[in-house]
Amino acid sequence: MEEAKSLSVEEDFEGQATHTAFVEGRLMARGIWHLLQTYLNMSIQEYELIHQDKEDENCLRKYRRQCMQDMHQKLSFGPRYGFVYELETGEQFLETIEKEQKIITIVVHIYEDDIKGCNALNSSLTCLAAEYPMVKFCKIKASNTGAGDRFSSDVLPTLLVYKGGELISNFISVTEQLAEEFFAGDVESFLNEYGLLPEREIHATEQTNMEEEDIE
């Protein structure tokens, strides 16, 4: 009997120990799960905050870009060009000067293909026409002006600048005032020395870079 009781007590003890271990295991599992849930919730909140910050940054960037475009449209009144116009006759030359809006600056290159520097100047003006679309760049062969005797090879290439129908600048043998090898930037600097070009426009890529620098 005593031996049976002893076994019963031991079994009860082992049963209680097993139950206790089971309960402790459940509690521990719940605790870990609670901590895991807390961690997950914090991670989700942090992710949402980061995601929200990125959305705010994108919204700010779009807003700034829209403001720049609106301001540019308000300030950039008048026609747009963007390339070099080839004038075929003297009449077309005169019509371009006389009928264009008075606020428009017109740069006319008088050239001949076989004259040194003319082709390089035409290439430079093509680049500047894209950079300054509010300026009308034109070119005409001296032999097509109707005044070929006035534009001999000795004075080519010649740049004439008009505004409001009036000649405001006249540069004969203009390449003599530039380096032997020159590019669009050199011609731009030359014209800017005389205040003949407006403020250069900011392109979209440059606007984006400026916006990113401001946000950083």
Beta strands, then each sheet from edge to edge (+ up, - down):
strand 1: 84-86
strand 2: 105-111
strand 3: 136-141
strand 4: 158-163
strand 5: 166-171
sheet 1: 1+ 3+ 2+ 4- 5+
end
